[in-house]
Amino acid sequence: MVSLVPLLQRVPLFQDLSVSELEIIAPLFVERDFKKGTILFFEADLGEEFFLIQSGVVKIYRIDYAKEIILALFRDGDFFGEMSLIQKGLTRSATAETLENCKIYTLIRSEFFQFLERSPKLSLRLLEVTMERLRKANEQIYDLTFLDVRMRIIKVVCRLAEEHGTIKQGNWMINMKLTHQQIANLAGTVRESVTKVLQELQEDQIIVIEKKMIYIKKMEAMKRLLPL
């Protein structure tokens, strides 16, 4: 599966590996197609697979008192499920569902672990990636605890732009279509609050929404609305 090597080279987890090492690990992946709305795994399922997205969008979420809380959105070139690679028998901490038709490469823990034992560089990189995601999770917990609803919504929009945005005609474009309800689930609030805040940002000419795509015209002005 030499065609997978360019994708692996763009994934932070594998960037320290040589082309020859990537050519060894690439055939261990299995290419799979999933339709929109497919549950890849449920919270508390046994974790045995690592997922690498070739195309499409996946949401990671938990259900808390019948309310959906979106923890992360992953798209082309992103990966998830790495915790299952570290320790055998770990269960999934959240549910994963496709938001679009997706092409995803999966890797079984047992095969990955054999390669991991021979690659200290990959072991260190896996630790770094895991710690960075833990840091982001702690930041989300802080935001949900200490920021008010307006601040949380603005911060979610900024984070989406930084993680999934492209610059188009001088504006930051969030390169995925999200409903107000999905943004609310990311911010831990209700749809009506998201609609109100996005409308205010449009009236202040900080953002523009066209065909469900959010464009940030004034990123610095947007960030100034956040606490230091």
C-alpha positions as CSV (number, residue, x, y, z in Angstrom):
1,M,0.0,0.0,0.0
2,V,2.6,2.5,-1.1
3,S,-0.1,5.0,-1.9
4,L,-0.8,5.4,1.8
5,V,2.8,6.6,2.5
6,P,2.1,10.3,1.5
7,L,-0.9,10.4,3.9
8,L,1.2,8.8,6.7
9,Q,3.9,11.5,6.2
10,R,1.4,14.2,6.9
11,V,0.2,12.6,10.2
12,P,2.1,13.9,13.2
13,L,2.3,10.5,14.8
14,F,4.3,9.1,11.9
15,Q,6.3,12.1,10.8
16,D,9.6,10.9,12.4
17,L,9.6,7.7,10.4
18,S,11.6,7.2,7.3
19,V,10.0,6.2,4.0
20,S,11.2,2.7,4.3
21,E,9.7,2.4,7.8
22,L,6.4,3.8,6.5
23,E,6.4,1.3,3.6
24,I,6.6,-1.4,6.3
25,I,3.7,-0.2,8.4
26,A,1.5,0.9,5.5
27,P,0.4,-2.6,4.5
28,L,-0.8,-3.2,8.1
29,F,-3.7,-0.7,7.5
30,V,-7.1,-1.9,6.1
31,E,-9.0,0.5,3.9
32,R,-12.7,0.8,4.7
33,D,-15.6,2.9,3.5
34,F,-18.3,4.1,5.9
35,K,-21.6,5.9,5.1
36,K,-22.7,9.1,6.8
37,G,-24.2,8.3,10.2
38,T,-22.2,5.1,10.8
39,I,-21.2,4.4,14.5
40,L,-17.6,3.4,14.4
41,F,-17.6,2.4,18.0
42,F,-19.6,3.1,21.2
43,E,-18.4,4.5,24.5
44,A,-17.3,1.5,26.7
45,D,-16.6,-0.7,23.7
46,L,-13.3,-2.6,23.9
47,G,-10.7,-0.6,22.0
48,E,-8.6,-2.6,19.5
49,E,-8.3,-0.4,16.5
50,F,-6.6,2.9,15.4
51,F,-8.4,5.0,12.8
52,L,-6.8,7.3,10.2
53,I,-9.2,9.4,8.0
54,Q,-8.5,9.6,4.3
55,S,-11.6,11.7,3.6
56,G,-14.8,12.7,5.5
57,V,-15.6,14.0,8.9
58,V,-16.0,12.1,12.2
59,K,-17.4,13.4,15.5
60,I,-16.3,12.1,18.9
61,Y,-19.0,12.5,21.6
62,R,-20.5,11.4,24.9
63,I,-24.1,11.4,26.1
64,D,-24.5,13.2,29.4
65,Y,-28.0,13.1,30.9
66,A,-29.5,12.5,27.4
67,K,-27.5,15.5,26.0
68,E,-24.9,15.1,23.4
69,I,-21.5,16.7,24.1
70,I,-19.1,16.7,21.1
71,L,-15.5,16.3,22.3
72,A,-13.8,16.6,19.0
73,L,-14.2,16.7,15.2
74,F,-11.7,14.9,12.9
75,R,-11.4,15.2,9.2
76,D,-8.9,14.3,6.3
77,G,-5.5,13.4,7.7
78,D,-6.6,13.3,11.3
79,F,-6.5,10.1,13.5
80,F,-8.2,8.9,16.6
81,G,-8.4,5.8,18.8
82,E,-4.7,6.0,19.6
83,M,-5.4,5.2,23.3
84,S,-6.3,1.6,22.3
85,L,-2.7,1.2,20.9
86,I,-1.1,1.9,24.3
87,Q,-2.7,-0.6,26.6
88,K,-4.6,-3.8,25.9
89,G,-8.1,-4.1,27.2
90,L,-8.9,-0.3,27.4
91,T,-12.5,0.6,26.7
92,R,-13.5,3.6,24.5
93,S,-14.0,6.8,26.5
94,A,-16.5,8.2,23.9
95,T,-18.6,7.3,20.8
96,A,-17.4,7.9,17.2
97,E,-19.8,8.6,14.4
98,T,-19.3,9.7,10.8
99,L,-20.8,13.0,9.8
100,E,-20.1,12.4,6.1
101,N,-19.3,9.4,3.9
102,C,-15.8,8.5,5.0
103,K,-12.8,6.6,3.7
104,I,-10.8,5.4,6.7
105,Y,-7.8,3.3,7.3
106,T,-7.8,1.1,10.4
107,L,-5.0,-0.6,12.2
108,I,-5.4,-3.4,14.7
109,R,-3.5,-3.0,18.0
110,S,-1.7,-6.4,17.8
111,E,-0.1,-5.6,14.5
112,F,0.8,-2.0,15.4
113,F,2.4,-3.1,18.7
114,Q,4.8,-5.4,16.9
115,F,6.1,-2.5,14.9
116,L,6.0,-0.2,17.9
117,E,8.4,-2.4,19.8
118,R,11.0,-1.9,17.1
119,S,10.6,1.9,16.8
120,P,11.5,4.0,19.8
121,K,10.8,7.2,17.8
122,L,7.2,6.1,17.2
123,S,6.8,5.3,20.9
124,L,8.0,8.8,21.9
125,R,5.8,10.4,19.3
126,L,2.8,8.5,20.5
127,L,3.4,9.7,24.0
128,E,3.7,13.3,22.8
129,V,0.5,13.1,20.9
130,T,-1.4,11.5,23.8
131,M,-0.1,14.2,26.2
132,E,-1.1,17.0,23.8
133,R,-4.6,15.6,23.5
134,L,-4.8,15.3,27.3
135,R,-3.9,19.0,27.5
136,K,-6.6,20.0,25.1
137,A,-9.1,17.9,27.1
138,N,-8.2,19.7,30.3
139,E,-8.6,23.0,28.5
140,Q,-12.1,22.0,27.4
141,I,-13.0,21.0,31.0
142,Y,-11.7,24.5,32.2
143,D,-13.8,26.3,29.5
144,L,-17.0,24.4,30.4
145,T,-16.4,25.1,34.1
146,F,-15.3,28.7,34.1
147,L,-16.3,30.5,30.8
148,D,-19.8,31.8,30.2
149,V,-21.9,30.6,27.3
150,R,-21.0,33.4,25.0
151,M,-17.2,33.0,25.6
152,R,-17.5,29.2,25.0
153,I,-19.2,29.6,21.7
154,I,-16.7,32.2,20.5
155,K,-13.8,30.0,21.6
156,V,-15.3,27.0,19.8
157,V,-15.6,29.0,16.6
158,C,-12.0,30.2,16.9
159,R,-10.8,26.7,17.6
160,L,-12.6,25.3,14.6
161,A,-11.0,27.9,12.4
162,E,-7.5,27.1,13.7
163,E,-8.0,23.3,13.5
164,H,-10.1,23.0,10.3
165,G,-9.8,26.5,8.7
166,T,-8.3,27.7,5.4
167,I,-7.7,31.3,4.4
168,K,-9.8,32.3,1.5
169,Q,-9.8,35.9,0.1
170,G,-8.3,37.1,3.4
171,N,-10.9,35.5,5.5
172,W,-10.7,32.4,7.7
173,M,-13.1,29.7,6.4
174,I,-14.1,26.8,8.7
175,N,-13.9,24.1,6.1
176,M,-16.8,22.0,7.3
177,K,-20.6,22.6,7.4
178,L,-21.9,22.5,10.9
179,T,-25.4,23.1,12.2
180,H,-26.1,25.4,15.1
181,Q,-27.0,22.3,17.2
182,Q,-23.6,20.7,16.5
183,I,-21.8,23.9,17.5
184,A,-23.9,24.0,20.6
185,N,-22.9,20.4,21.4
186,L,-19.3,21.5,21.1
187,A,-19.7,24.4,23.4
188,G,-21.9,22.6,26.0
189,T,-24.9,24.8,25.4
190,V,-28.2,25.0,23.5
191,R,-28.9,25.8,19.9
192,E,-30.7,29.1,20.6
193,S,-27.6,30.5,22.4
194,V,-25.4,29.7,19.4
195,T,-27.9,31.3,17.0
196,K,-27.9,34.5,19.1
197,V,-24.1,34.8,19.4
198,L,-23.5,34.0,15.7
199,Q,-26.1,36.7,14.8
200,E,-24.4,39.2,17.0
201,L,-21.0,38.4,15.5
202,Q,-22.4,38.9,12.0
203,E,-24.0,42.3,13.0
204,D,-20.5,43.3,14.3
205,Q,-19.1,42.3,10.9
206,I,-16.7,39.9,12.6
207,I,-18.0,36.8,10.8
208,V,-20.1,36.0,7.7
209,I,-22.2,32.8,7.2
210,E,-22.8,31.7,3.6
211,K,-24.4,28.3,2.8
212,K,-23.8,27.1,6.3
213,M,-20.0,27.9,6.0
214,I,-18.6,30.3,8.6
215,Y,-16.1,32.9,7.4
216,I,-14.2,34.9,10.0
217,K,-13.4,38.3,8.6
218,K,-11.7,39.7,11.7
219,M,-9.8,37.0,13.5
220,E,-8.0,39.3,15.8
221,A,-11.2,41.1,16.8
222,M,-12.7,37.7,17.5
223,K,-9.8,36.7,19.8
224,R,-10.0,40.0,21.6
225,L,-13.5,38.9,22.8
226,L,-11.9,36.0,24.7
227,P,-10.4,36.3,28.2
228,L,-6.7,36.6,28.4
